[in-house]
Amino acid sequence: MENNLEVKIPEIVLNSGHKMPVIGFGCAVIPPPPLEELVTIFIQAMENGYRQFDTASAYGTEEAVGKAVAKALEIGLIESRDELFITSKLWPCDAHYELVLPAIKATLSKLGLEYLDLYLIHWPVRLKQNANIKHLVEGDVLPFDIQGTWKAMEECCELGLTKSVGLSNFTCEKISKLLQNATIPPAINQVEMNVCWQQRKLLPFCKEKGIRVCAWSPLGAYGNYWGNNEVLENQVLQDIAAAKRKTVPQVALRWIYEQGASIVVKSSNSERMKQNMQIFGWELAEEEKQKIFQIPQRRTFRADRYVQPNGPIKSAEEFWDGDL
Ligand SMILES: NC(=O)c1ccc[n+]([C@@H]2O[C@H](COP(=O)([O-])OP(=O)(O)OC[C@H]3O[C@@H](n4cnc5c(N)ncnc54)[C@H](OP(=O)(O)O)[C@@H]3O)[C@@H](O)[C@H]2O)c1
């Protein structure tokens, strides 16, 4: 896949047989700016070579992604929708067997598309249909129906509404449970992954199962309410970046790529979008990777909002099956 920077973006082949660019554009722009501004950001991302777009019903950006796709076709930035890889996600309020099909149809309608490339279960959580995520009250968190939810995801695939299906924020234990009854294996598990949370347990497990790990918050979500500066101001990365004449974000993203994971990264700034793509054609030395391995490890996004004393998730430790 070529772009105007003449960077060749590697593609991987998922276990579904479909190809996916290894780096994608994160569409969680929070708080979302006005629609037209968002469309401009996504068009800029395409101009800078991004062909994979990661949205979700929860982000409120599906409509803008759809408008950007339509505009890109209109102005000849792309020749066909098939040149793009579009991901969206099922929100926990829709993680009820009978609500999955209406949810993907609503997503496709907002996007103005006939199919998704990838549909993910956003969290291994089921909420009451009308629960307000900002003010969850007792009783809003329900036991997660792993089997029924996945069966409905498989049906979305069989109906041609999505080419691949996958997971997000699933632990090894939850994936093992899901695989016991799955007909279609998940293609992707999209999780928090960066130099400060290297997913040392999940990554080898997913590799062994043929499930690709995709890293969210690869730069530590700097500037977002769920993020911090621990990646971008990390001294180890600063030293490596200075020695290699790269930027800290480039070193952080390159490290993920070298671990065999794919990436979704967000920037609203054209220069930074460009910079984040320039991670190919060079590599980290073994001793640099050793130094990165020494960085203290800590999960940032603990998902405490789903923890309720009388609910099915009693602690963050339980939710992450001890891996935090
Ligand atoms: N599945 C899930 O549960 C889940 C959870 C979180 C995120 N995600 C996905 O992952 C995507 C990316 O993760 P994220 O948005 O959390 O965090 P991220 O990509 O690690 O960081 C984004 C932040 O870094 C800044 N940034 C980007 N490039 C930079 C650069 N070269 N130099 C300095 N700052 C830079 C951006 O600011 P500017 O915009 O000002 O450049 C933005 O504030 C999301 O958009 C979303 O699609 C998924």
The ligand as a Tripos MOL2 file, in Angstrom:
@<TRIPOS>MOLECULE
LIG
   48    52     1     0     0
SMALL
NO_CHARGES

@<TRIPOS>ATOM
      1 N1        -10.5390   -0.7050   22.2310 N.am      1 LIG1
      2 C1        -10.4580    0.1750   23.1950 C.2       1 LIG1
      3 O1        -10.9680   -0.0320   24.3120 O.2       1 LIG1
      4 C2         -9.7260    1.4600   22.9580 C.ar      1 LIG1
      5 C3         -9.4110    2.3000   24.0330 C.ar      1 LIG1
      6 C4         -8.7150    3.4830   23.7640 C.ar      1 LIG1
      7 C5         -8.3420    3.8030   22.4590 C.ar      1 LIG1
      8 N2         -8.6900    2.9650   21.4300 N.ar      1 LIG1
      9 C6         -8.3240    3.2810   20.0280 C.3       1 LIG1
     10 O2         -6.9450    3.5450   19.9500 O.3       1 LIG1
     11 C7         -6.7280    4.8060   19.3270 C.3       1 LIG1
     12 C8         -5.4260    5.4190   19.8000 C.3       1 LIG1
     13 O3         -5.3400    5.4300   21.2130 O.3       1 LIG1
     14 P1         -5.4630    6.7620   22.1050 P.3       1 LIG1
     15 O4         -6.1840    7.8190   21.3460 O.co2     1 LIG1
     16 O5         -5.9900    6.3060   23.4110 O.co2     1 LIG1
     17 O6         -3.9880    7.1960   22.3770 O.3       1 LIG1
     18 P2         -2.6220    7.4290   21.5750 P.3       1 LIG1
     19 O7         -2.8020    7.2110   20.1280 O.co2     1 LIG1
     20 O8         -1.5930    6.6950   22.3340 O.co2     1 LIG1
     21 O9         -2.3540    8.9680   21.8740 O.3       1 LIG1
     22 C9         -3.1060    9.9720   21.3010 C.3       1 LIG1
     23 C10        -2.5970   11.2960   21.8750 C.3       1 LIG1
     24 O10        -1.2020   11.4580   21.5710 O.3       1 LIG1
     25 C11        -0.9910   12.6720   20.9010 C.3       1 LIG1
     26 N3         -0.0250   12.4020   19.8170 N.ar      1 LIG1
     27 C12        -0.2040   11.6230   18.7370 C.ar      1 LIG1
     28 N4          0.9050   11.5840   17.9870 N.ar      1 LIG1
     29 C13         1.8190   12.3590   18.6120 C.ar      1 LIG1
     30 C14         3.1510   12.7180   18.3170 C.ar      1 LIG1
     31 N5          3.7810   12.2720   17.2250 N.pl3     1 LIG1
     32 N6          3.7840   13.5530   19.1860 N.ar      1 LIG1
     33 C15         3.1560   14.0210   20.2920 C.ar      1 LIG1
     34 N7          1.8890   13.7110   20.6180 N.ar      1 LIG1
     35 C16         1.2270   12.8840   19.7820 C.ar      1 LIG1
     36 C17        -2.3210   13.0970   20.3400 C.3       1 LIG1
     37 O11        -2.4280   14.5000   20.3550 O.3       1 LIG1
     38 P3         -2.7220   15.3050   18.9820 P.3       1 LIG1
     39 O12        -4.0350   14.7900   18.4700 O.co2     1 LIG1
     40 O13        -2.7690   16.7270   19.4370 O.co2     1 LIG1
     41 O14        -1.5660   15.0130   18.0660 O.co2     1 LIG1
     42 C18        -3.3300   12.4730   21.3150 C.3       1 LIG1
     43 O15        -3.6040   13.3560   22.3690 O.3       1 LIG1
     44 C19        -7.9900    5.5860   19.6870 C.3       1 LIG1
     45 O16        -8.1810    6.7370   18.8890 O.3       1 LIG1
     46 C20        -9.0420    4.5270   19.4800 C.3       1 LIG1
     47 O17        -9.3150    4.3740   18.1060 O.3       1 LIG1
     48 C21        -9.3540    1.7970   21.6690 C.ar      1 LIG1
@<TRIPOS>BOND
     1     1     2 1
     2     2     3 2
     3     2     4 1
     4     4     5 ar
     5     4    48 ar
     6     5     6 ar
     7     6     7 ar
     8     7     8 ar
     9     8     9 1
    10     8    48 ar
    11     9    10 1
    12     9    46 1
    13    10    11 1
    14    11    12 1
    15    11    44 1
    16    12    13 1
    17    13    14 1
    18    14    15 2
    19    14    16 1
    20    14    17 1
    21    17    18 1
    22    18    19 2
    23    18    20 1
    24    18    21 1
    25    21    22 1
    26    22    23 1
    27    23    24 1
    28    23    42 1
    29    24    25 1
    30    25    26 1
    31    25    36 1
    32    26    27 ar
    33    26    35 ar
    34    27    28 ar
    35    28    29 ar
    36    29    30 ar
    37    29    35 ar
    38    30    31 1
    39    30    32 ar
    40    32    33 ar
    41    33    34 ar
    42    34    35 ar
    43    36    37 1
    44    36    42 1
    45    37    38 1
    46    38    39 2
    47    38    40 1
    48    38    41 1
    49    42    43 1
    50    44    45 1
    51    44    46 1
    52    46    47 1
@<TRIPOS>SUBSTRUCTURE
     1 LIG1         1 GROUP 0 **** ****
